[in-house]
Every structure is written in structure tokens, then in C-alpha cells.
Amino acid sequence: MLAVIAGEGDLPGLVVRAQSGCWFVRVEGVPAVNPGAPEIAARFERLGQLCDDLRTAGVTTLCLAGAMRRPALDPMALDPATMALAPRIAAAMRAGDDALLRLVVRFFEEQGFAVAGAHEVVPDLVAAPGWLAGPDPAAGDLADADRAEAILAALGPLDLGQAAVVAEGLCLGIETVQGTDFLLQTVARTDPALRRGARGVLVKRPKPGQDLRVDLPAIGPATVAGAAAAGLAGIAIAPGAVMILDREATLAAAEAAGLFLIAR
Amino acid sequence: MLAVIAGEGDLPGLVVRAQSGCWFVRVEGVPAVNPGAPEIAARFERLGQLCDDLRTAGVTTLCLAGAMRRPALDPMALDPATMALAPRIAAAMRAGDDALLRLVVRFFEEQGFAVAGAHEVVPDLVAAPGWLAGPDPAAGDLADADRAEAILAALGPLDLGQAAVVAEGLCLGIETVQGTDFLLQTVARTDPALRRGARGVLVKRPKPGQDLRVDLPAIGPATVAGAAAAGLAGIAIAPGAVMILDREATLAAAEAAGLFLIAR
């Protein structure tokens, strides 16, 4: 039996609808939308209680779906299991959101639950290798995608680089902490004289070792709009490992903008 | 005997003044300022003629100093030596400015001239290892510089990355084709919520294999102003391999802005 620990956005609902008979875990303070599954109420301060409730409900697998902001914890409300976890939580909060998510996953695994990614429950969230939308990429576009992938591969060991833009061999941008939309805005601001008319390709893929169960890179209509505004020829994503948010709208936007979208 | 092949800006004059009794090569179409050295007139189309004139003048060493824009060549004006070079020039022009400069250096070396970098003629253009200006960097700043250097080292084999900014371990930006000033503007636009108050360090250094004789990375007062506007704590440059333009003004700007400037 699956339970979806619901964050914000459309994703929890997508997972719930794809999996008949699953539970919806509503975390206090998280504005999640339940499409009609039976609910379990949870507080981040009472993870021990949550595990008990999940076991009582027959849950064996958890799916953390949707964005969840770093919670403001109430120390008075901690149950014993969460209290025992407190030093690890404090260390993880200092180390960043990724560390906190990894800790939560590890905690649930230690408690005997399996943790599945949204893309494992709903395989349509990611792409099979091949063409997705728009014109066929030119040979030069594929060479640009190769160079962008080489750049990301070089940065992977440094836990850096989910996306890069290359145009006719010139690197126009590498994603850093600000994210993909910011990267595309930055590429759009590039002096046209430096680009010499080159369009370019956005490559997006997970970092090596990234836990796709809780941190799946994503593209969506906004990514296509940003790539079009930056004058790119297309977008290449890693198959099976990059979520396409609002797939129909994303593919339609790529077609409308004349951008290719491929998984490779 | 040295001759300075003069590009734009202050650098040719600096080199000429540092080296008594050298020649100043004025290339047609390049607005170079001669502080008073004897001149040799040159055209890019007549490199064979230039070599003859240099030999007649007793020149054995050349220094290409200052920026030179990609020339618009007049095919009718080519002398035999330049004509013989034409296929290599055409290939280099397609491959970019760096390739063109490397070709010009190789041509002069094939003609028997030594080619020296401006920083070899004027060692004060670059920095010895150590403190240059501003407060002492904190331990965290040095750790940020280490991470930025690791990022640049990872990108070096891809002929990419002269500069990066890291703040408390988070990479805020990696220089791509747009250059260091653009990188700093991009860092300045980062959402403060992502930075969480972290300041950060700009590291600038040459790429491995970069020919410093014709392509020396540089910082100057504008770099300090950009780093200050981006909220950085300081700047670390590679000793002996990054030119400090207008050194006095650069160091004064760092002091005034409370930014450290170190070579390491």
C-alpha cells in the first residue's frame, strides 16, 4: 500500500490519481490538494506518530511528491522518535534542503518503509529516449548537446550542474544555485555580438548520485518559454530522469515556438 | 631587441615605457597610442613584409600587447607570406579569436622570432603570491576560493572557465563566453533568499594550456566594482598569471570597498 506525502503543486494529485487505493498524507502547514484519497494527518514534529499511523493503515511504500518548504519546527511538539532525530535534523538544516530531504528519506527507510519516486509511481512523468516535440535537431545541435553534457559530466563530481547551454560549441551558461529559469534569462542577456547568430541547446539532467526519489529535475512550459526567449534551437533532457511538468502544455509550447524537445 | 605589436588600450604604452629602446609596431586600423618609441608600420595582410622590416630593425622578440579586433582583410593586399598562410587564417577565423591569435604567434615563431608576454616584459603587471589589498580573508573565504578553484580545474580540460564565484560553499556563477563583468552582474541579480546572507569569493585564473603570451586574464577597477556590487567578500587571482590593470586604482578600489584581493 502506497501513501503520498503531499507537498505543494499538482504533483501529489497526479500520483494519487495514478495509484488507486493509496493514502494522502497531509502535513500541517503545507497547502496540499487532495483529489479524494483517504487522509492521514501529520506534523513534521511527530514523525514517530506518523510512522505508527502509516503502519496501522497498512502503508509499506511512501512517495514524497511536490515541493515542501523548510518547516519552522515547534520544539515543544516533538515526539520521542523525532526528538531522537533532532541532532541529525539540526545538522541537515545547516547543510541545506537536499541534506534535509535525504535525512527524511533515510529516516523512513530506517523505519522499514520503501521510498519511491513520483516518476516510479507515474512513469509518464519522465520521457523515454527519443523525440518529444518540435523540429528534428540538426547535427550541430546534437554536437552542442554533447558538449553541454561533457560540461555537466565534468561538474558532477563537485555536486554541481543540472543544466548548461551551448551554442555552436560556445558555452553560454552553466546552471548554478539560481536554477534553470535564471540560467535562461542570463543566456537571453548575452551580447548578440558574442553569439554571432548561434542559437544553441539547453541540456538538463540530474547530477550523478542525485536521489531522484525526492529531487527530480524538471522542465515545463516556463522552461520552453525561457529557452525560446533566449533564442535557443531546442532542449535535450535525460531520459527517465527529468520530469516534464504539464506535459501536454510543454510539448505544445515547444511545437508553437519551433523548438525541438528530445530525451537523450 | 624587442618590438611591441600594439593593440588598443594602455598596455602597449606600459610595455614600451618599461623596455628602453624597443620598437612600436603600428598595425593599420588599430587605434594604438605610442608613447614615443620608433615606429614600424604594418598591415595584417602583409605579414611577410612586417617580418622583413622587423629583421632589418634588429628585432628578435615580439610582444603582442593590447586588444586587437578581428581584422577585415583585403584579399588584394596580401603579400606572398600572408597568402601562403591564408588557408590557416581562414580555418582559425572560423575557430575563433583564440585560434587566430595562436596562429599569429605560431607564424612569428616559424619566422624565427621569440614571442614574449606583456607580463614577461613587465613583471609588475601580474601579482606575486600573497595579500594585495583589503582585509584578511576569513577561513570560510579561503574554503570558498578552494571550491571555486576545484570548479575551474574540473572545467579546464573543456577549455572553459576563467572565473567562478562561490559563497559559503554554494556556487553562484561560472564564467562563460560573456566574461567576468557579466558573471558579476549575474551574481548580483541572485535572489538574496538563495544566498542566505553569504558574501562569497571571485576566483580568476587562466585555463590550463592558455597561452598567457597573447591571452592573459585580467582584473581591474571595474572587476572590483562589480565584485562589490555583487556583495562579495573578496577576489583571489592566480599569481603570475592574471594581469592587474591600473594596479594602483584596483588596489585602492578594493581597500575602499572593504574587499580582499589576494594572489594564491
Interface residues (C-beta under 8 A of the other chain):
Chain A: R147 A150 I151 A154 L155 P157 L158 L160 L170 C171 L172 G173 I174 T176 V177 Q178 F182 T186 R189 T190 D191 L194 R195
Chain B: R147 A150 I151 A154 L155 P157 L158 L160 L170 C171 L172 G173 I174 T176 V177 Q178 F182 T186 R189 T190 D191 L194 R195
